Structures are given as structure tokens and as C-alpha cells.
Amino acid sequence: MMGYANCPGAVVYEKRGEKIFRRARTGFGPGDLYSPMWHLLALAGLSESEWTPQFHYWRRPAVMEDGGANLKD
């Protein structure tokens, strides 16, 4: 899809009679209109090559610098 390796996307199929046809497809990636993230990056002066989506953006360290006094369990 659109030249992006391993990116999510969407496909729309249409049934005409007994046959199913692919009506449209698109990939979700840098610069697409489906995610407002790209516009926020542009406001910050960043391009799509300077940011990569992650499954987890922050993980709690095993030991907190302040000892974890402000954390709720």
C-alpha cells in the first residue's frame, strides 16, 4: 500500500450481485488525513521522518528517581 512497509490501512469492499469487488484502499502513514498526529507534528516543526509510532511511549522505571512517593497503585 502506498509504498510504506508494514503500515496499517483500510480496504472497502462492495458486493455487486454475487461478486465482491475492492472499491478502495488506503494506507495509514506519514501525511495521511486519517490521523491528526501529523498536523500536530508539523506545528512542532517535526516531519514524519523524525517520529515513529510506538506501542508504548513510556514505561514506569523499576526504580523512580524520587522513590515513587507520588505514584498511586
DSSP file (Angstrom, degrees, kcal/mol; ACC not computed):
  #  RESIDUE AA STRUCTURE BP1 BP2  ACC     N-H-->O    O-->H-N    N-H-->O    O-->H-N    TCO  KAPPA ALPHA  PHI   PSI    X-CA   Y-CA   Z-CA
    1    1 A M    >         0   0    0      0, 0.0     3,-2.1     0, 0.0     6,-0.1   0.000 360.0 360.0 360.0 121.9    0.0    0.0    0.0
    2    2 A M  T 3   -     0   0    0      1,-0.3     3,-0.1    27,-0.0    25,-0.0   0.594 360.0 -71.9  48.9  18.9    1.3    3.4   -1.0
    3    3 A G  T 3  S+     0   0    0      1,-0.2     2,-0.5     0, 0.0    -1,-0.3   0.546  95.8 129.4  82.5   5.9    4.9    2.4   -0.6
    4    4 A Y    X   -     0   0    0     -3,-2.1     3,-0.6     3,-0.1     2,-0.4  -0.835  56.6-127.9 -97.4 131.0    5.0    2.2    3.2
    5    5 A A  T 3  S-     0   0    0     -2,-0.5    -3,-0.0     1,-0.2    -1,-0.0  -0.613  80.8 -11.4 -79.0 130.9    6.5   -1.0    4.7
    6    6 A N  T 3  S+     0   0    0     -2,-0.4    -1,-0.2     1,-0.2     0, 0.0   0.887  91.8 149.9  52.7  51.7    4.3   -2.8    7.3
    7    7 A C    <   -     0   0    0     -3,-0.6    -1,-0.2    -6,-0.1    22,-0.1  -0.866  46.0-114.0-113.3 150.1    1.8    0.0    7.8
    8    8 A P        +     0   0    0      0, 0.0    20,-3.3     0, 0.0     2,-0.3  -0.236  44.3 155.5 -71.0 169.0   -1.9   -0.3    8.8
    9    9 A G  E     -A   27   0A   0     18,-0.3     2,-0.3     2,-0.0    18,-0.2  -0.931  33.9-105.0-169.7-167.9   -4.6    0.7    6.4
   10   10 A A  E     -A   26   0A   0     16,-2.3    16,-2.1    -2,-0.3     2,-0.4  -0.993  17.7-165.6-141.7 146.7   -8.2    0.3    5.3
   11   11 A V  E     -A   25   0A   0     -2,-0.3     2,-0.5    14,-0.2    14,-0.2  -0.996   7.9-154.3-132.2 138.1   -9.9   -1.5    2.5
   12   12 A V  E     -A   24   0A   0     12,-2.7    11,-2.8    -2,-0.4    12,-1.5  -0.962  11.9-166.9-115.2 126.1  -13.5   -1.1    1.4
   13   13 A Y  E     -A   22   0A   0     -2,-0.5     2,-0.4     9,-0.3     9,-0.2  -0.805   3.8-157.1-110.0 153.3  -15.2   -3.9   -0.5
   14   14 A E  E     -A   21   0A   0      7,-3.0     7,-3.0    -2,-0.3     2,-0.6  -0.997   9.8-141.6-132.3 132.7  -18.5   -3.7   -2.4
   15   15 A K  E     -A   20   0A   0     -2,-0.4     2,-0.6     5,-0.2     5,-0.2  -0.840  17.3-177.6 -96.6 123.7  -20.8   -6.6   -3.2
   16   16 A R  E >   -A   19   0A   0      3,-2.8     3,-2.0    -2,-0.6     2,-0.4  -0.940  65.7 -49.5-120.6 107.0  -22.5   -6.5   -6.6
   17   17 A G  T 3  S-     0   0    0     -2,-0.6    -2,-0.0     1,-0.3     0, 0.0  -0.553 122.5 -22.4  67.4-123.0  -24.8   -9.3   -7.1
   18   18 A E  T 3  S+     0   0    0     -2,-0.4     2,-0.3    -3,-0.1    -1,-0.3   0.399 123.4  85.6 -99.1   0.9  -22.9  -12.5   -6.1
   19   19 A K  E <   -A   16   0A   0     -3,-2.0    -3,-2.8     2,-0.0     2,-0.5  -0.767  64.2-145.4-107.3 150.4  -19.4  -10.9   -6.6
   20   20 A I  E     -A   15   0A   0     -2,-0.3     2,-0.4    -5,-0.2    -5,-0.2  -0.955  17.6-171.5-114.9 130.3  -17.3   -8.9   -4.2
   21   21 A F  E     -A   14   0A   0     -7,-3.0    -7,-3.0    -2,-0.5     2,-0.7  -0.912  28.9-117.1-120.8 145.6  -15.1   -6.1   -5.6
   22   22 A R  E     -A   13   0A   0     -2,-0.4    -9,-0.3    -9,-0.2     3,-0.1  -0.741  31.1-178.0 -79.3 120.0  -12.4   -4.0   -3.9
   23   23 A R  E     -     0   0A   0    -11,-2.8     2,-0.3    -2,-0.7   -10,-0.2   0.868  59.3 -15.4 -88.0 -41.3  -13.8   -0.4   -4.1
   24   24 A A  E     -A   12   0A   0    -12,-1.5   -12,-2.7     2,-0.0    -1,-0.3  -0.986  54.0-167.1-159.4 160.1  -10.9    1.5   -2.5
   25   25 A R  E     +A   11   0A   0     -2,-0.3     2,-0.3   -14,-0.2   -14,-0.2  -0.986   7.1 175.9-149.2 155.2   -7.8    1.1   -0.3
   26   26 A T  E     -A   10   0A   0    -16,-2.1   -16,-2.3    -2,-0.3     2,-0.4  -0.983  21.9-132.1-156.8 151.7   -5.5    3.4    1.6
   27   27 A G  E     -A    9   0A   0     -2,-0.3     2,-0.6   -18,-0.2   -18,-0.3  -0.834  18.7-131.0-104.8 146.4   -2.6    3.1    3.9
   28   28 A F        +     0   0    0    -20,-3.3     3,-0.0    -2,-0.4    -2,-0.0  -0.867  58.7 106.8 -95.0 120.3   -2.2    4.9    7.2
   29   29 A G    >   -     0   0    0     -2,-0.6     3,-2.3   -22,-0.1     6,-0.2  -0.906  65.5 -11.9-168.9-166.2    1.2    6.6    7.3
   30   30 A P  T 3  S+     0   0    0      0, 0.0    -1,-0.0     0, 0.0    17,-0.0  -0.189 125.1   4.8 -52.2 126.7    3.1    9.8    7.2
   31   31 A G  T 3  S+     0   0    0      1,-0.2    -3,-0.0     4,-0.1     0, 0.0   0.451  90.1 145.5  82.6   1.0    1.0   12.7    6.0
   32   32 A D    <   -     0   0    0     -3,-2.3     3,-0.4     1,-0.1    -1,-0.2  -0.232  54.2-128.9 -70.0 165.4   -2.4   10.9    5.8
   33   33 A L  S    S+     0   0    0      1,-0.2    -1,-0.1     5,-0.1    -5,-0.1   0.355  95.3  75.7 -92.9   4.7   -5.6   12.6    6.5
   34   34 A Y  S    S+     0   0    0     -5,-0.2    -1,-0.2     1,-0.2    -6,-0.1   0.620  90.8  52.9 -94.3 -13.8   -6.8   10.0    9.0
   35   35 A S    >   -     0   0    0     -3,-0.4     3,-1.0    -6,-0.2     4,-0.4  -0.978  62.0-156.2-126.8 121.7   -4.6   10.9   11.9
   36   36 A P  T 3> S+     0   0    0      0, 0.0     4,-1.7     0, 0.0     3,-0.4   0.605  82.0  88.3 -69.2  -8.2   -4.4   14.4   13.4
   37   37 A M  H 3> S+     0   0    0      1,-0.2     4,-2.3     2,-0.2     5,-0.2   0.880  80.8  56.8 -57.5 -39.9   -0.9   13.4   14.7
   38   38 A W  H <> S+     0   0    0     -3,-1.0     4,-1.9     1,-0.2    -1,-0.2   0.878 106.2  49.4 -62.7 -37.8    0.8   14.5   11.5
   39   39 A H  H  > S+     0   0    0     -3,-0.4     4,-1.8    -4,-0.4    -1,-0.2   0.869 109.9  51.2 -69.8 -36.3   -0.6   18.0   11.8
   40   40 A L  H  X S+     0   0    0     -4,-1.7     4,-1.4     2,-0.2    -2,-0.2   0.886 108.8  51.4 -67.4 -38.0    0.5   18.3   15.4
   41   41 A L  H  <>S+     0   0    0     -4,-2.3     5,-2.8     1,-0.2     4,-0.3   0.909 107.4  53.1 -63.2 -41.1    4.0   17.3   14.4
   42   42 A A  H ><5S+     0   0    0     -4,-1.9     3,-1.3     1,-0.2    -1,-0.2   0.891 105.4  54.1 -62.1 -39.2    4.0   19.9   11.7
   43   43 A L  H 3<5S+     0   0    0     -4,-1.8    -1,-0.2     1,-0.3    -2,-0.2   0.843 108.4  50.2 -62.1 -32.2    3.1   22.6   14.3
   44   44 A A  T 3<5S-     0   0    0     -4,-1.4    -1,-0.3    -3,-0.2    -2,-0.2   0.458 120.8-110.4 -84.9  -1.0    6.1   21.5   16.4
   45   45 A G  T < 5S+     0   0    0     -3,-1.3     2,-0.3    -4,-0.3    -3,-0.2   0.707  76.2 130.1  80.1  20.0    8.4   21.7   13.4
   46   46 A L      < -     0   0    0     -5,-2.8    -1,-0.3    -6,-0.1     2,-0.2  -0.778  45.2-146.1-106.4 151.6    8.9   18.0   13.1
   47   47 A S    >   -     0   0    0     -2,-0.3     3,-1.8    -3,-0.1     4,-0.2  -0.647  33.7-100.6-107.9 170.7    8.5   15.8   10.0
   48   48 A E  G >  S+     0   0    0      1,-0.3     3,-0.9    -2,-0.2    -1,-0.0   0.755 120.8  62.0 -62.7 -23.6    7.2   12.2    9.7
   49   49 A S  G 3  S+     0   0    0      1,-0.2    -1,-0.3     3,-0.0     3,-0.1   0.624  99.9  55.3 -77.3 -11.0   10.9   11.1    9.4
   50   50 A E  G <  S+     0   0    0     -3,-1.8     2,-0.4     1,-0.1    -1,-0.2   0.381 108.0  50.0-100.7   3.1   11.6   12.4   12.9
   51   51 A W    <   -     0   0    0     -3,-0.9    -1,-0.1    -4,-0.2   -10,-0.0  -0.997  58.3-171.8-144.2 136.2    8.8   10.5   14.7
   52   52 A T        -     0   0    0     -2,-0.4    -3,-0.0    -3,-0.1    -4,-0.0  -0.997  32.1-113.3-127.6 129.2    7.8    6.8   14.6
   53   53 A P        -     0   0    0      0, 0.0     2,-0.3     0, 0.0     3,-0.1  -0.318  36.4-161.3 -59.4 142.2    4.6    5.5   16.2
   54   54 A Q        -     0   0    0      1,-0.1     3,-0.2     0, 0.0     0, 0.0  -0.868  28.1-134.9-123.2 156.7    5.2    3.2   19.2
   55   55 A F  S    S+     0   0    0     -2,-0.3     2,-0.4     1,-0.3    -1,-0.1   0.834 102.2  23.0 -75.5 -34.1    3.1    0.6   21.1
   56   56 A H        -     0   0    0      1,-0.1    -1,-0.3    -3,-0.1     3,-0.1  -0.993  60.5-175.9-135.0 126.0    4.3    2.1   24.4
   57   57 A Y  S    S+     0   0    0     -2,-0.4     2,-0.4     1,-0.3    -1,-0.1   0.737  76.6  17.4 -92.6 -25.6    5.6    5.7   24.8
   58   58 A W        -     0   0    0      2,-0.0     2,-0.4     3,-0.0    -1,-0.3  -0.983  60.8-168.8-148.7 134.3    6.5    5.5   28.4
   59   59 A R        -     0   0    0     -2,-0.4    -3,-0.0    -3,-0.1     0, 0.0  -0.979  35.5-107.4-122.0 139.1    7.1    2.6   30.8
   60   60 A R        -     0   0    0     -2,-0.4     4,-0.1     1,-0.1    -2,-0.0  -0.445  38.6-122.5 -63.2 124.8    7.5    3.0   34.5
   61   61 A P        -     0   0    0      0, 0.0     3,-0.1     0, 0.0    -1,-0.1  -0.304  17.1-118.3 -63.8 153.9   11.1    2.5   35.5
   62   62 A A  S    S+     0   0    0      1,-0.2     2,-0.5     2,-0.0    -2,-0.1   0.861 106.2  31.2 -61.6 -35.0   11.8   -0.2   38.0
   63   63 A V  S    S-     0   0    0      5,-0.0    -1,-0.2     3,-0.0     2,-0.2  -0.985  82.9-143.7-128.1 121.8   13.2    2.5   40.4
   64   64 A M    >   -     0   0    0     -2,-0.5     3,-1.6    -3,-0.1     5,-0.0  -0.578  19.0-125.3 -83.4 146.5   11.8    6.0   40.3
   65   65 A E  T 3  S+     0   0    0      1,-0.3    -1,-0.1    -2,-0.2     0, 0.0   0.851 112.8  41.5 -58.5 -36.7   14.2    8.9   40.9
   66   66 A D  T >  S-     0   0    0     -3,-0.0     3,-0.7     1,-0.0    -1,-0.3   0.283 122.4-102.8 -95.7  11.4   12.1   10.3   43.8
   67   67 A G  T <   -     0   0    0     -3,-1.6    -2,-0.1     1,-0.2    -3,-0.0   0.436  59.8 -81.4  83.8  -1.9   11.5    6.8   45.2
   68   68 A G  T >  S+     0   0    0     -5,-0.1     3,-1.5     2,-0.0    -1,-0.2   0.711  81.4 148.0  81.1  21.3    7.9    6.8   43.8
   69   69 A A  T <  S+     0   0    0     -3,-0.7    -2,-0.1     1,-0.3    -1,-0.0   0.791  72.5  46.6 -60.6 -29.2    6.4    8.8   46.6
   70   70 A N  T 3  S+     0   0    0      2,-0.1     2,-0.3     0, 0.0    -1,-0.3   0.399  89.0 108.0 -95.9   2.8    3.8   10.4   44.2
   71   71 A L    <   -     0   0    0     -3,-1.5     2,-0.4     2,-0.0     0, 0.0  -0.597  56.3-149.0 -84.8 141.1    2.7    7.2   42.5
   72   72 A K              0   0    0     -2,-0.3    -2,-0.1     1,-0.1    -3,-0.0  -0.895 360.0 360.0-104.9 138.1   -0.7    5.6   43.1
   73   73 A D              0   0    0     -2,-0.4    -1,-0.1     0, 0.0    -2,-0.0   0.456 360.0 360.0 -83.2 360.0   -1.0    1.8   42.9
